[in-house]
Amino acid sequence: MGTVIDIHAHYVPAELISLARSTGAQLGIRLIEDAATPALHFDGGISSISEL
């Protein structure tokens, strides 16, 4: 496997959360709303939930 690059954000604007909710699946992005705060999961990548 090639180099793994950790890309993450600590702040995600509400507009992006809304966009992920409505069209994220088309882009391989899943919104996880059962966490303390919303989190994004990218297909093929590690979830942004801090317990991982």
VMD Tcl script that builds the backbone (N, CA, C; Angstrom):
set m [mol new atoms 156]
animate dup $m
set s [atomselect $m all]
$s set {name element resname resid chain x y z} {
  {N N MET 1 A 0.848 -1.174 0.000}
  {CA C MET 1 A 0.000 0.000 0.000}
  {C C MET 1 A 0.891 1.233 0.000}
  {N N GLY 2 A 0.403 2.311 -0.605}
  {CA C GLY 2 A 1.155 3.558 -0.673}
  {C C GLY 2 A 1.116 4.313 0.643}
  {N N THR 3 A 1.568 5.508 0.606}
  {CA C THR 3 A 1.594 6.378 1.775}
  {C C THR 3 A 0.182 6.728 2.225}
  {N N VAL 4 A -0.059 6.650 3.527}
  {CA C VAL 4 A -1.345 7.045 4.101}
  {C C VAL 4 A -1.215 8.467 4.600}
  {N N ILE 5 A -2.149 9.324 4.200}
  {CA C ILE 5 A -2.146 10.718 4.627}
  {C C ILE 5 A -3.404 10.956 5.439}
  {N N ASP 6 A -3.242 11.435 6.668}
  {CA C ASP 6 A -4.356 11.730 7.555}
  {C C ASP 6 A -4.857 13.141 7.253}
  {N N ILE 7 A -6.084 13.229 6.734}
  {CA C ILE 7 A -6.692 14.522 6.455}
  {C C ILE 7 A -7.975 14.588 7.270}
  {N N HIS 8 A -8.066 15.578 8.137}
  {CA C HIS 8 A -9.280 15.715 8.936}
  {C C HIS 8 A -9.495 17.170 9.316}
  {N N ALA 9 A -10.703 17.448 9.761}
  {CA C ALA 9 A -11.043 18.808 10.176}
  {C C ALA 9 A -11.691 18.752 11.548}
  {N N HIS 10 A -11.442 19.762 12.337}
  {CA C HIS 10 A -12.066 19.847 13.651}
  {C C HIS 10 A -13.327 20.689 13.606}
  {N N TYR 11 A -13.495 21.419 12.531}
  {CA C TYR 11 A -14.703 22.217 12.349}
  {C C TYR 11 A -15.232 21.946 10.955}
  {N N VAL 12 A -16.487 21.574 10.884}
  {CA C VAL 12 A -17.142 21.362 9.600}
  {C C VAL 12 A -18.359 22.280 9.580}
  {N N PRO 13 A -18.433 23.184 8.616}
  {CA C PRO 13 A -19.560 24.113 8.561}
  {C C PRO 13 A -20.900 23.384 8.441}
  {N N ALA 14 A -21.933 23.982 9.008}
  {CA C ALA 14 A -23.286 23.391 8.971}
  {C C ALA 14 A -23.736 23.131 7.538}
  {N N GLU 15 A -23.322 23.969 6.604}
  {CA C GLU 15 A -23.701 23.785 5.203}
  {C C GLU 15 A -23.136 22.488 4.643}
  {N N LEU 16 A -21.919 22.145 5.057}
  {CA C LEU 16 A -21.309 20.905 4.584}
  {C C LEU 16 A -21.992 19.689 5.211}
  {N N ILE 17 A -22.367 19.790 6.480}
  {CA C ILE 17 A -23.116 18.706 7.128}
  {C C ILE 17 A -24.434 18.493 6.382}
  {N N SER 18 A -25.119 19.572 6.054}
  {CA C SER 18 A -26.381 19.487 5.317}
  {C C SER 18 A -26.173 18.855 3.943}
  {N N LEU 19 A -25.119 19.242 3.261}
  {CA C LEU 19 A -24.815 18.679 1.951}
  {C C LEU 19 A -24.485 17.188 2.062}
  {N N ALA 20 A -23.724 16.807 3.077}
  {CA C ALA 20 A -23.397 15.393 3.290}
  {C C ALA 20 A -24.665 14.598 3.565}
  {N N ARG 21 A -25.602 15.188 4.292}
  {CA C ARG 21 A -26.865 14.523 4.607}
  {C C ARG 21 A -27.679 14.282 3.326}
  {N N SER 22 A -27.703 15.251 2.439}
  {CA C SER 22 A -28.568 15.150 1.265}
  {C C SER 22 A -27.927 14.431 0.080}
  {N N THR 23 A -26.627 14.587 -0.138}
  {CA C THR 23 A -26.007 14.014 -1.337}
  {C C THR 23 A -24.695 13.296 -1.070}
  {N N GLY 24 A -24.333 13.121 0.184}
  {CA C GLY 24 A -23.047 12.505 0.503}
  {C C GLY 24 A -22.876 11.108 -0.057}
  {N N ALA 25 A -23.937 10.322 -0.060}
  {CA C ALA 25 A -23.840 8.935 -0.539}
  {C C ALA 25 A -23.353 8.879 -1.987}
  {N N GLN 26 A -23.715 9.859 -2.777}
  {CA C GLN 26 A -23.276 9.905 -4.177}
  {C C GLN 26 A -21.773 10.114 -4.291}
  {N N LEU 27 A -21.176 10.660 -3.237}
  {CA C LEU 27 A -19.747 10.954 -3.234}
  {C C LEU 27 A -18.941 9.997 -2.359}
  {N N GLY 28 A -19.627 8.995 -1.791}
  {CA C GLY 28 A -18.935 8.065 -0.911}
  {C C GLY 28 A -18.728 8.603 0.484}
  {N N ILE 29 A -19.606 9.529 0.915}
  {CA C ILE 29 A -19.503 10.139 2.236}
  {C C ILE 29 A -20.757 9.797 3.024}
  {N N ARG 30 A -20.566 9.290 4.236}
  {CA C ARG 30 A -21.700 8.944 5.099}
  {C C ARG 30 A -21.668 9.847 6.321}
  {N N LEU 31 A -22.815 10.423 6.643}
  {CA C LEU 31 A -22.940 11.261 7.831}
  {C C LEU 31 A -23.347 10.380 8.997}
  {N N ILE 32 A -22.578 10.424 10.068}
  {CA C ILE 32 A -22.869 9.646 11.276}
  {C C ILE 32 A -23.452 10.625 12.287}
  {N N GLU 33 A -24.728 10.440 12.605}
  {CA C GLU 33 A -25.403 11.396 13.480}
  {C C GLU 33 A -25.700 10.852 14.866}
  {N N ASP 34 A -25.292 9.622 15.148}
  {CA C ASP 34 A -25.562 9.067 16.481}
  {C C ASP 34 A -24.377 9.248 17.434}
  {N N ALA 35 A -23.397 10.032 17.028}
  {CA C ALA 35 A -22.254 10.364 17.892}
  {C C ALA 35 A -22.596 11.626 18.683}
  {N N ALA 36 A -21.719 12.030 19.582}
  {CA C ALA 36 A -21.939 13.250 20.368}
  {C C ALA 36 A -22.093 14.468 19.451}
  {N N THR 37 A -21.341 14.494 18.374}
  {CA C THR 37 A -21.472 15.516 17.335}
  {C C THR 37 A -21.454 14.794 15.995}
  {N N PRO 38 A -21.989 15.402 14.954}
  {CA C PRO 38 A -21.967 14.738 13.645}
  {C C PRO 38 A -20.537 14.408 13.221}
  {N N ALA 39 A -20.391 13.294 12.536}
  {CA C ALA 39 A -19.080 12.884 12.032}
  {C C ALA 39 A -19.246 12.437 10.589}
  {N N LEU 40 A -18.185 12.526 9.821}
  {CA C LEU 40 A -18.202 12.092 8.436}
  {C C LEU 40 A -17.350 10.848 8.275}
  {N N HIS 41 A -17.857 9.904 7.499}
  {CA C HIS 41 A -17.101 8.692 7.180}
  {C C HIS 41 A -16.936 8.662 5.673}
  {N N PHE 42 A -15.713 8.479 5.216}
  {CA C PHE 42 A -15.410 8.442 3.797}
  {C C PHE 42 A -15.146 7.005 3.385}
  {N N ASP 43 A -15.861 6.532 2.356}
  {CA C ASP 43 A -15.651 5.165 1.873}
  {C C ASP 43 A -14.172 4.932 1.609}
  {N N GLY 44 A -13.668 3.808 2.097}
  {CA C GLY 44 A -12.272 3.479 1.898}
  {C C GLY 44 A -11.347 4.142 2.902}
  {N N GLY 45 A -11.890 4.895 3.843}
  {CA C GLY 45 A -11.057 5.584 4.825}
  {C C GLY 45 A -11.528 5.329 6.234}
  {N N ILE 46 A -10.830 5.864 7.179}
  {CA C ILE 46 A -11.144 5.692 8.593}
  {C C ILE 46 A -12.208 6.701 8.990}
  {N N SER 47 A -13.114 6.297 9.839}
  {CA C SER 47 A -14.163 7.190 10.328}
  {C C SER 47 A -13.552 8.315 11.146}
  {N N SER 48 A -14.252 9.427 11.191}
  {CA C SER 48 A -13.766 10.553 11.969}
  {C C SER 48 A -14.196 10.484 13.434}
  {N N ILE 49 A -14.884 9.415 13.829}
  {CA C ILE 49 A -15.267 9.260 15.224}
  {C C ILE 49 A -14.014 9.004 16.055}
  {N N SER 50 A -13.861 9.738 17.132}
  {CA C SER 50 A -12.611 9.728 17.900}
  {C C SER 50 A -12.327 8.415 18.615}
  {N N GLU 51 A -13.317 7.533 18.816}
  {CA C GLU 51 A -13.055 6.278 19.511}
  {C C GLU 51 A -12.166 5.333 18.702}
  {N N LEU 52 A -11.998 5.585 17.409}
  {CA C LEU 52 A -11.206 4.670 16.576}
  {C C LEU 52 A -9.767 4.849 16.812}
}
mol reanalyze $m
mol bondsrecalc $m
mol representation Tube
mol addrep $m
